[in-house]
Amino acid sequence: MAITGSGSAVPATCLDNQGLTKLVDTSDEWITTRTGIRQRRLAKPSESLTELATAASRKALAAAGVQPQELDLILLATSTTDDLFGSACKIQAELGATKAVAFDLTAACSGFVFGLVTAAQYIRTGAYQNILLIGADILSRWVDWQDRSTCILFGDGAGSVVLQANQSDRLLGFELKSDGSQNNQLNLPYTSKSISLIQDVNIGQGNFHPITMNGKEVYRFAVQKVPEVIDKALFRANLSVDQIDWLILHQANQRILDAVAQRLNIPEYKVISNLANYGNTSAASIPLALDEAVQHRKIKSGDIIVASGFGAGLSWGAAIFQWGR
Ligand code: UT7
């Protein structure tokens, strides 16, 4: 399999750190030094996840030279679907990808890496030839905008790639992990009230609540587990760390990017970072950073990339792939 094109889309509305100081007790200096984030894009009430994902996907399809009708599968990695039944089918209709089967995949900020590995299996088995993988999230819908420990981190966006059957397999190695025993560190929880329908028949109905996070623990987890999972993926790919051209980590915090790169002995110039402009866009962050680096002609055909996602679940994973046909 090969990854033959990328695209991305972000909302036009921009909220910088100065703007956040009007909302919570914080400062540009605190946010910049603790996270590296300077601004984030936020979806308007009228902007849907489907719209953002479709816009990113149109660009990825054009870059790959693939027609929507040629797609066999559309995989949408998201935690903020427009509809709990899923948004992938709506994207299929918007694109006119009439032949494609479409479904959502939820693995929080690891969603893109988990989706990449999932999509690759369909190609490896020979089941499908052309797959559209999207990472998209509108976390601004679920952030508590009064909670300064989380609201400064997140932004909205979508990134998309096209995977195609190819003579040589460009997914060189991967490793995926989950640890549900740490589930309570990062949540967007559903809670319900008991409602009595008739005597002795009770059901629960409620709503989702804003993101809660133990920032310090998630930070510790990322800095410890991400280098381990990358090492394992490198081992499976039979590659040494110096053979890597680019490191694209989930764009959560510049300090996490720096610490992981340092532990792996990857020089700064190989670390792709665009979180200053977008914040943490969850499942979108890796394809957004990837697409930007491709657009800026940093990433070129044949380059070897390590992508690693981590977050709620807890979940984490790494995939090593060679860019282009
Ligand atoms: O997608 C994956 C998801 N999440 C992550 O990757 C998040 C990982 N964690 C982090 O990035 C960091 O833990 C944060 C950026 C969330 C927090 O940074 P920190 O260096 O761990 O700060 P802290 O939570 O230890 O807070 C230090 C101080 C506290 O004050 P005291 O108790 O020392 O007086 C906080 O109340 O900073 C305070 N603080 C703030 N001050 C100004 C917390 N948030 C803010 C804020 N502005 N926005």
Residues whose N, C-alpha, C, O or C-beta is under 5 A from the ligand:
A	BS01	UT7	D25 T26 S27 W30 R34 T35 C109 R148 S149 I152 G215 K216 V218 Y219 A252 N253 F310 G311
